[in-house]
Amino acid sequence: MKEPTMRNSQTWHPAHIRNHRNLSPTVREFEIRPEGGVKPWTVGSHLKLRVLVDGREETRSYSLVGLHDPEVYRIAVKRADPSRGGSRYLWSLEAGAELLIGEPNNHFELAFNAPQFLLVAGGIGITPLVGMAQMLSARGADVRMRYAARSASELVMNDVLQQCLSDRLQTYCSDAGQRMNLDTEIAALAPKAQMLVCGPIALLDAAREAWSRAGRAPADLRFETFGNSGHHEVQPFWVELPRHHLRIEVPADRSLLDVLCEHGIDTLADCRRGECGLCTVDVISVQGRIDHRDVFMSEREQRE
């Protein structure tokens, strides 16, 4: 399988799983110890891992959880169903298992120059925000968090968040009919406050719309999404590439980028999560509706 051309060359380092524990029935935290030692990283960073999917080596990115630890990296992996295979593979590993990892990289950096911070998490999107909450609280910053999940059992790391945020943390469980009101939350923010959001695309869309309605500066809204998050259920589809005289099927558990690489098509990519825009390609025509699964392009750009 041909790897996509990366913005920066990727170096892989040997590591092993020191330990793992279940944070919920569907979320497992892994402690990963690199042989060469933990590299410096900042809150909001992610770590690339090599995973085996149906015998193929592929790359997945996972947010680093909490604050810097000199001994291990911590990630939390939600067992996805349906899955592209990365979470299924990692959940099959036990303590001592060896794997290859990249170096931490950050596309979701936290700036400390705002007068106030609102952290908004949806589901497993809590992972990069835990360290932000801990660091901002330790610095005495004006910070609060709003955290939504399907049920109370899915509010992972709630104990850590309660410890550093106390009553500045508010949670919402959809199975209890609880809903976050972003318009109200944004209206209560100080001028030039920052909102940092991580969750499914539907949450990010709602956050961008509410932020825009409030007349807030786009630069004060930061966000990150999941690599497999979209507006619709995943399903297989066909793609025609006239220049290469190819018609290929993209299975429900694969991305178009993965399949293009498998067929030897030169592609540019970096984050593989729909955030950096490096893998953007032109669409000549379409039958049906494209579920872009990215947060890089605006709705107008997607329509074009």
C-alpha positions as semicolon CSV with decimal commas, in nm:
position;residue;x (nm);y (nm);z (nm)
1;M;0,000;0,000;0,000
2;K;0,140;0,338;-0,100
3;E;0,153;0,596;0,177
4;P;0,021;0,948;0,109
5;T;0,279;1,221;0,067
6;M;0,299;1,396;0,404
7;R;0,351;1,766;0,467
8;N;0,645;1,669;0,687
9;S;0,830;1,338;0,663
10;Q;0,711;1,100;0,934
11;T;0,961;0,918;1,153
12;W;0,837;0,611;1,337
13;H;0,963;0,506;1,680
14;P;0,926;0,173;1,862
15;A;0,708;0,174;2,171
16;H;0,503;-0,064;2,381
17;I;0,179;-0,052;2,579
18;R;0,266;-0,023;2,947
19;N;-0,092;-0,055;3,066
20;H;-0,454;0,001;2,971
21;R;-0,782;0,047;3,155
22;N;-1,146;0,087;3,060
23;L;-1,286;0,434;3,126
24;S;-1,633;0,324;3,012
25;P;-1,784;0,024;2,833
26;T;-1,668;0,173;2,500
27;V;-1,362;0,386;2,588
28;R;-1,021;0,244;2,682
29;E;-0,720;0,445;2,797
30;F;-0,374;0,328;2,688
31;E;-0,038;0,416;2,841
32;I;0,225;0,405;2,563
33;R;0,592;0,401;2,655
34;P;0,834;0,490;2,374
35;E;1,175;0,325;2,374
36;G;1,353;0,655;2,313
37;G;1,167;0,844;2,582
38;V;0,869;1,080;2,575
39;K;0,914;1,387;2,354
40;P;0,802;1,732;2,474
41;W;0,442;1,812;2,379
42;T;0,174;2,068;2,457
43;V;-0,193;2,024;2,544
44;G;-0,407;1,971;2,234
45;S;-0,140;1,753;2,068
46;H;-0,207;1,423;1,896
47;L;0,004;1,113;1,835
48;K;0,016;0,909;1,515
49;L;0,014;0,531;1,552
50;R;0,070;0,251;1,303
51;V;-0,218;0,004;1,320
52;L;-0,303;-0,319;1,141
53;V;-0,637;-0,323;0,961
54;D;-0,722;-0,650;0,785
55;G;-0,351;-0,718;0,746
56;R;-0,275;-0,369;0,608
57;E;-0,058;-0,116;0,789
58;E;-0,241;0,214;0,828
59;T;-0,199;0,533;1,029
60;R;-0,434;0,670;1,293
61;S;-0,411;0,985;1,505
62;Y;-0,522;1,004;1,868
63;S;-0,531;1,304;2,101
64;L;-0,295;1,297;2,397
65;V;-0,481;1,300;2,727
66;G;-0,397;1,510;3,030
67;L;-0,067;1,682;3,102
68;H;0,286;1,588;2,995
69;D;0,416;1,272;3,166
70;P;0,791;1,200;3,135
71;E;0,733;0,825;3,116
72;V;0,431;0,761;2,892
73;Y;0,188;0,905;2,639
74;R;-0,178;0,854;2,726
75;I;-0,452;0,818;2,466
76;A;-0,817;0,718;2,501
77;V;-0,971;0,512;2,220
78;K;-1,343;0,473;2,164
79;R;-1,440;0,134;2,025
80;A;-1,620;0,244;1,711
81;D;-1,903;0,049;1,550
82;P;-1,885;0,055;1,254
83;S;-1,510;0,099;1,262
84;R;-1,242;0,166;1,003
85;G;-1,038;-0,083;1,204
86;G;-0,802;0,130;1,412
87;S;-0,997;0,112;1,736
88;R;-1,067;-0,260;1,688
89;Y;-0,695;-0,326;1,648
90;L;-0,589;-0,122;1,953
91;W;-0,856;-0,282;2,169
92;S;-0,707;-0,621;2,078
93;L;-0,367;-0,528;2,228
94;E;-0,260;-0,615;2,580
95;A;0,010;-0,473;2,808
96;G;0,354;-0,535;2,661
97;A;0,235;-0,524;2,299
98;E;0,475;-0,345;2,066
99;L;0,375;-0,076;1,817
100;L;0,520;0,210;1,613
101;I;0,439;0,571;1,695
102;G;0,522;0,913;1,550
103;E;0,616;1,224;1,742
104;P;0,351;1,447;1,901
105;N;0,211;1,719;1,677
106;N;-0,036;1,996;1,756
107;H;-0,304;2,138;1,524
108;F;-0,523;2,239;1,821
109;E;-0,297;2,465;2,023
110;L;-0,414;2,650;2,330
111;A;-0,332;3,022;2,349
112;F;-0,323;3,175;2,695
113;N;-0,389;3,539;2,606
114;A;-0,771;3,534;2,623
115;P;-0,959;3,684;2,919
116;Q;-1,190;3,381;2,940
117;F;-1,214;3,026;2,803
118;L;-1,509;2,800;2,726
119;L;-1,424;2,435;2,658
120;V;-1,696;2,236;2,479
121;A;-1,670;1,859;2,440
122;G;-1,890;1,599;2,277
123;G;-1,828;1,230;2,351
124;I;-1,469;1,117;2,296
125;G;-1,392;1,476;2,198
126;I;-1,315;1,527;2,566
127;T;-0,965;1,380;2,519
128;P;-0,767;1,690;2,409
129;L;-0,967;1,918;2,639
130;V;-0,878;1,741;2,965
131;G;-0,521;1,872;2,961
132;M;-0,644;2,218;2,862
133;A;-0,880;2,225;3,160
134;Q;-0,604;2,110;3,394
135;M;-0,350;2,363;3,266
136;L;-0,588;2,659;3,257
137;S;-0,712;2,582;3,609
138;A;-0,356;2,551;3,738
139;R;-0,280;2,894;3,591
140;G;-0,584;3,047;3,760
141;A;-0,751;3,127;3,427
142;D;-1,122;3,201;3,394
143;V;-1,231;2,872;3,239
144;R;-1,544;2,661;3,231
145;M;-1,637;2,343;3,048
146;R;-1,955;2,205;2,893
147;Y;-1,939;1,829;2,826
148;A;-2,207;1,628;2,645
149;A;-2,229;1,250;2,611
150;R;-2,492;0,989;2,532
151;S;-2,516;0,869;2,893
152;A;-2,357;0,921;3,236
153;S;-2,142;0,610;3,184
154;E;-1,984;0,777;2,880
155;L;-1,872;1,087;3,073
156;V;-1,515;0,961;3,086
157;M;-1,252;1,131;3,304
158;N;-1,531;1,314;3,486
159;D;-1,348;1,267;3,817
160;V;-1,035;1,443;3,685
161;L;-1,244;1,728;3,547
162;Q;-1,441;1,767;3,871
163;Q;-1,115;1,791;4,061
164;C;-0,976;2,077;3,854
165;L;-1,298;2,257;3,756
166;S;-1,545;2,184;4,035
167;D;-1,870;2,375;3,967
168;R;-1,724;2,523;3,646
169;L;-1,796;2,185;3,482
170;Q;-2,146;2,115;3,353
171;T;-2,239;1,786;3,189
172;Y;-2,528;1,684;2,961
173;C;-2,656;1,332;2,890
174;S;-2,872;1,290;2,583
175;D;-3,044;0,978;2,719
176;A;-3,177;1,199;3,000
177;G;-3,306;1,458;2,753
178;Q;-3,038;1,713;2,847
179;R;-2,919;1,955;2,579
180;M;-2,645;2,215;2,571
181;N;-2,753;2,567;2,473
182;L;-2,456;2,712;2,289
183;D;-2,624;3,048;2,225
184;T;-2,670;3,100;2,599
185;E;-2,316;2,987;2,679
186;I;-2,160;3,216;2,419
187;A;-2,373;3,513;2,524
188;A;-2,229;3,483;2,876
189;L;-1,869;3,507;2,754
190;A;-1,654;3,816;2,795
191;P;-1,545;4,007;2,485
192;K;-1,250;3,839;2,309
193;A;-1,306;3,516;2,503
194;Q;-1,204;3,193;2,332
195;M;-1,415;2,883;2,276
196;L;-1,242;2,552;2,207
197;V;-1,460;2,270;2,078
198;C;-1,393;1,903;2,011
199;G;-1,656;1,650;1,914
200;P;-1,857;1,515;1,622
201;I;-1,912;1,730;1,315
202;A;-2,272;1,807;1,414
203;L;-2,146;1,971;1,735
204;L;-1,881;2,167;1,547
205;D;-2,134;2,289;1,293
206;A;-2,366;2,403;1,573
207;A;-2,078;2,578;1,749
208;R;-1,969;2,765;1,435
209;E;-2,325;2,874;1,362
210;A;-2,383;2,995;1,719
211;W;-2,047;3,173;1,724
212;S;-2,131;3,349;1,398
213;R;-2,480;3,448;1,520
214;A;-2,320;3,608;1,824
215;G;-2,095;3,820;1,601
216;R;-1,780;3,675;1,755
217;A;-1,442;3,687;1,580
218;P;-1,376;3,361;1,389
219;A;-1,017;3,357;1,519
220;D;-1,145;3,316;1,877
221;L;-1,314;2,984;1,792
222;R;-1,087;2,679;1,779
223;F;-1,205;2,326;1,703
224;E;-1,108;1,968;1,632
225;T;-1,313;1,670;1,521
226;F;-1,298;1,290;1,498
227;G;-1,138;1,119;1,201
228;N;-1,454;0,918;1,126
229;S;-1,721;1,174;1,214
230;G;-1,980;1,276;0,956
231;H;-2,339;1,385;0,904
232;H;-2,463;1,045;0,783
233;E;-2,411;0,676;0,853
234;V;-2,112;0,532;0,669
235;Q;-2,184;0,336;0,353
236;P;-1,981;0,213;0,054
237;F;-1,957;0,423;-0,262
238;W;-1,790;0,425;-0,604
239;V;-1,540;0,679;-0,736
240;E;-1,434;0,728;-1,096
241;L;-1,091;0,874;-1,175
242;P;-1,093;0,969;-1,545
243;R;-0,726;1,066;-1,552
244;H;-0,627;0,719;-1,429
245;H;-0,902;0,529;-1,615
246;L;-1,013;0,375;-1,288
247;R;-1,344;0,304;-1,116
248;I;-1,292;0,194;-0,757
249;E;-1,516;0,106;-0,466
250;V;-1,462;0,263;-0,124
251;P;-1,589;0,022;0,145
252;A;-1,790;0,153;0,440
253;D;-1,498;0,093;0,677
254;R;-1,238;0,275;0,464
255;S;-1,174;0,635;0,366
256;L;-1,133;0,758;0,009
257;L;-0,778;0,861;0,098
258;D;-0,696;0,506;0,216
259;V;-0,829;0,350;-0,103
260;L;-0,653;0,598;-0,333
261;C;-0,323;0,519;-0,161
262;E;-0,391;0,146;-0,193
263;H;-0,430;0,189;-0,569
264;G;-0,100;0,378;-0,598
265;I;-0,257;0,721;-0,658
266;D;-0,028;1,004;-0,549
267;T;-0,204;1,198;-0,273
268;L;-0,112;1,469;-0,024
269;A;-0,223;1,426;0,337
270;D;-0,126;1,514;0,689
271;C;-0,381;1,503;0,970
272;R;-0,608;1,234;0,816
273;R;-0,890;1,380;1,028
274;G;-1,039;1,641;0,794
275;E;-0,874;1,939;0,962
276;C;-0,570;2,050;0,761
277;G;-0,719;2,054;0,407
278;L;-0,407;1,907;0,248
279;C;-0,591;1,611;0,090
280;T;-0,858;1,827;-0,079
281;V;-0,938;1,716;-0,436
282;D;-1,169;1,848;-0,708
283;V;-1,501;1,672;-0,766
284;I;-1,612;1,682;-1,131
285;S;-1,964;1,551;-1,073
286;V;-2,158;1,359;-0,810
287;Q;-2,466;1,141;-0,786
288;G;-2,620;1,186;-0,443
289;R;-2,472;1,395;-0,162
290;I;-2,111;1,405;-0,045
291;D;-2,053;1,363;0,327
292;H;-1,726;1,557;0,341
293;R;-1,638;1,468;0,701
294;D;-1,406;1,767;0,732
295;V;-1,398;2,094;0,924
296;F;-1,147;2,268;0,697
297;M;-1,384;2,389;0,424
298;S;-1,686;2,611;0,473
299;E;-2,030;2,498;0,355
300;R;-1,994;2,724;0,052
301;E;-1,657;2,572;-0,037
302;Q;-1,799;2,222;0,000
303;R;-2,087;2,307;-0,233
304;E;-1,845;2,444;-0,492
